[in-house]
Amino acid sequence: MKSSNVLVQIPQALRGFAGGSGELRVAAATVGGVIEELRRTHAELVNHVCARDGRLRPFVNLYLGSDNVRDLEGMDTRLRDGDVLTILPSVAGG
């Protein structure tokens, strides 16, 4: 499976775990591949996004464009060059 060049958008609340960056470029074929690559380069970021078993934490969403990856093929969702993956933690309040 060929890796794609993907832009990962990091929310303000998690940028401290991504070296202060709001965007990271990652080469991966699937969403799970992005997570694994980020685990190598920004492990603390991944700890806030995924549980120990590798699944997304319940309060974190990953969007591929405008689609939640949970509504696609989850971590097996295939990526193409230029795709944008956005990390979006749920916000509670009232």
C-alpha angles and dihedrals in degrees: 000000000000119000118237129210105246131182113223114201114211120204119233092251092060101037092098087066091050098055090269092297124139092200135034128189114222132179111218140131097220140023088255088054090055090053092050092049091048089049088060095047105027108019095165090056091053090048088061093046103040136039120234091268090060097251121127114267111253093245095050126079129192117207125199099201103313096335124096106230088225086067091050122044098307114223089353092063107129120232135214131205111282096021116147118220114193124198108214119180115203115252121215125199144108 
